[in-house]
Amino acid sequence: MKSAFIRIAAITFLLVLFIPQITAAETKTFIKEYTYQASDEDSKNSCRVISLREVKRLLLEELGTYLESETEVKDFQLTRDQITVLTAGIVQTELVEEKWDGRTYWLKAKIKADSNDVVKAIDTLRQDRQKTKELEEIKKKSDALLKENERLRRELATAKGVEKKKETEAYNKTIKELDAAEWFEKGYAAGTSGNYNEALASFNKAIELDPKDADAYNNRGIAYDNLGNHKQAIKDYNKAIELDPKNAKAYNNRGGAYGDLGNYKQAIKDYDKAIDLDPKYAAAYYNRGIACRNLGNYNQAINDYNKAIELNPQYARAYTGRGIAYDELGNYKQAIADIKTAAKLGLKEAQNYLKKKNIDW
C-alpha cells in the first residue's frame, strides 16, 4: 500500500549526524583572562595554544556552573565534568584580545551561549552514547597532553645536548596535538550548530596538524555528508577506518553516505559491521532499519527499530521509522501510535504530520 507517512519518510531518511540548529534567543557571554609565562622553548603560537586550552577550561567550568544552577540541566543527572565535556562540543571559544612581549603571553577570551539552545543540545548529546564517548575521549586526550607538556617544560629547563633536542621535539609535538584538539572542538561545535562549511575548514586544520586522528577524518566526513558531498565523505570514512579499524562510528556514517547514494545493500553491510563492533549502538540499528525499509524489508526494519528503542527509549526518530514501516505493512493503528510517541518526545516532523491530520497526541 502507499505509505500515509511518505513525507515523514523522506525527512527521516536523512542520517542525523549533527544536532539540528536551534532558534537563538537571549545570549549570555562569559569572559576570562589568562596569563602564561613562556619558557625558552615557547613561541607566541605555543603560548597561544596552551593558554587557549586553559582559558577554555575556565570558561566551560563557569558556563557549566551557570547551567547547573540556573537551567533544567540540573535535572539531567549529569556531573559538572560531564556538563563541561558536552558543552565543549556545543559552544566555541572566541579569542578577544592577546598580548605578547616575548616572555609573557596574555589573552582574553569569551564564550557566547544561548542557555535554551545549549540545554537542548546537551539533552540531545547526552542521549547519544557514541557522541558523548567521543567528546570524553577528546577531553581526556587534551588533559593528558597538557600534563605531558608541563612535564616536558620542566625537564627542558635543565636538559642539555641530545636529550634537550629530543625533548624539544616532543614538546613541539604536544603543542601541535593540542592545537589539533582545539580545531577539532571548533569543528565539532560548528557542526553542532549547523555551520558545516566552518566545520569542514576546522577539521581540515585539525587533520593538517594531526594526520593520524581517525576521529577528525570521521567528523570531516560528516561535514561533507551534510553538505551533500557523499562521495568525498566516504573517502574520509575510509581513511578513518584505515587508521582505526574498530571505529564503529565511521562504519555507521559510511553506511549513511552509501544510503544517501541509494546503495542500501552496501549501507547494510556497514551497519552490520558497526553493530558487530558496538552491539549497543542505537543509531546503527536505526540506520539499518532505514536501509531495510528502503529495500522493502519492513519486518526486518521493525526489528531494528525495536532494538534502537530498547537501547534508547527516548529515540523519537526510531518511533517514527517504525511507524512508517508499520504503515507500509498496513498496520495503520500501530503506525499512528508510534508517530504519536515521536510527537510526545518532541519530534517536529511527527507533530506537524499529526496536526495536518487533526490527530491529538
Secondary structure, DSSP 8 states (H G I E B T S, - for coil): ---TTHHHHHHHTS---S--------EEEEEEEEEEE--TT--HHHHHHHHHHHHHHHHHHHHHHHHHHHSGGGGS---HHHHHHHHTTT--EEEEEEEE-SSEEEEEEEEEEEHHHHHHHHHHHHT-HHHHHHHHHHHHHHHHHHHHHHHHHHHHTT--HHHHHHHHHHHHHHHHHHHHHHHHHHHHHHHHTT-HHHHHHHHHHHHHH-TT-HHHHHHHHHHHHHTT-HHHHHHHHHHHHHH-TT-HHHHHHHHHHHHHTT-HHHHHHHHHHHHHH-TT-HHHHHHHHHHHHHTT-HHHHHHHHHHHHHH-TT-HHHHHHHHHHHHHTT-HHHHHHHHHHHHHTT-HHHHHHHHHTT---
